[in-house]
Amino acid sequence: MAVISISSVVAKLDACQRTVHVEQGDTCDKIGADWSVSTYQIEHVNSDIIDANCDNLKIGEVLCLGIKGQDCKATYVVKAGDTCDNIVESEGISLATLLANNPNTGSDCFIHTGEVLCVADCEVYKTGGCTK
């Protein structure tokens, strides 16, 4: 049985830029599309409660959507037929930046329909601020 300190949960929520309560039918991709936050960011920020496949969300659970100074709000929802090349071209960013902001895609940029990508014009998790 895992024991989670209430003070650590409160501290985490205090650092959050935004939060959301999980509702019936939510997935990380759905929450990302609804709230303009990348799938990676949701999973990364909530890694203490969400498993690698994001298939253990609990109704009513509070998720942190972004940490102050590292909250990518520039997002793109992957459509059928999209490739990383056409996404970087349409969004005007480099492939290196796309991969840095979405490390879950791997170096080969494996993406799936419905996934929400951070398409900021800088490395959000290193710089903490971008123009887009």
N, C-alpha and C positions, 0 to 999 in steps of 0.2 A: 504494500500500500504506500503510495507516494504522499509525502507530507509537504504541503506548500505553505510557506509563511505568509500570513495575511499582510504583514508589513512589506514583503517583497512584491506582492500583487499590487498593493496601493502605490508603491514607488514606481512600478512599471507603468501603471495607468497614469500617474502624474507626468511621466515623460512622454506620453502619447500626444501626438498632434490631433488625432481623431480616433474615435472608437465606434463600434457598432455592436448591436446585440444580434446573435445568430437567430434566424427565423427558420421555420419549416421549409425544407427544400433548398436551403442555401448550400452552395459549394464555394470553394475559394475563388473559382473563376466567376461565378455569379456575383459574389460580393465585390470582387474586383471591378467587374463591369458596372455594377450599380453605383459604386462609390469612387470610381476613378483611382484605383490603386492596383498595382501589379500583383499578379498571383505570387511571384517570388517574395515581394515585400510582405504580404499577409503571412505567408508561411514562415519567413525568416523572423519577423518581429514576434510571432507567436509560437516559435519552435518549442517552447516549454509545454504547450498544450495541444498543438496540432502535429499529427504524424506526417511523415514524408509524402504520403499520398493525399493528405488533406481529406481523409474520409472518416474522421472521428469528431466532426463538429457536433456540438450539443446545443439544442434549442435553448435560448436564453443566455448562453455563454457570451461574455463580453470579449471582443477581439480588439486589439490595438491595430489600427490601420497604418500608422506611421509615427516614427519617433521624431520629435522636434529636431530640425536641422538635417534630417535624412528622410524626408517624406516626398517621394516621387508622385506628383499628381498629373504629370503628362503621360497619358497612357494610350494604348492602342489594343483593341480587341482583335485577335487573329481570326481571319475569315478563311473559309475553305479556299484552297489554292494559293494562299499567301506563302511567300518565302521571306527569309530574312533580307535578301537583296532588295525585293520590292518594298519592304517595309522601311528600310533605311533610306531608300530613294524617295519614297513618298513623304517621309517625316523629316528629311534633310539632316540626318545624323550619320555618324560613322558606324560601321559594323563593330569596331572596337568598343565604342561607347554603348551600343545596344547590348553587346555581350557582357560588358562590365556591370551594367545595371540589371541584367537578367542572367545571373550565373547558373540558374537552374536549366538553361537551354544548352549548356555545355559548349565546348569550342566549335562543335559542328552546327550549332544553332538549331537544335531540334525543337520545333514548336508544334502545338496542336490547336485545332479550331476551338475557339472559345477562350483560349489562354489570354490573359491580360499582360501586356508587356509595358515596361517603363520605357518611354521614348524621349526622355529628357535629353537636352543637348550637351550635357556634361555628366561626369561620373558622380551621381547623387550621393552614393554611400562613401565617397572619399572627400568631396568638396562641400557637401551640405547645402549647396545652392546653385541653381541654374537659371538661365534666362527663359527657358521654356519648360 
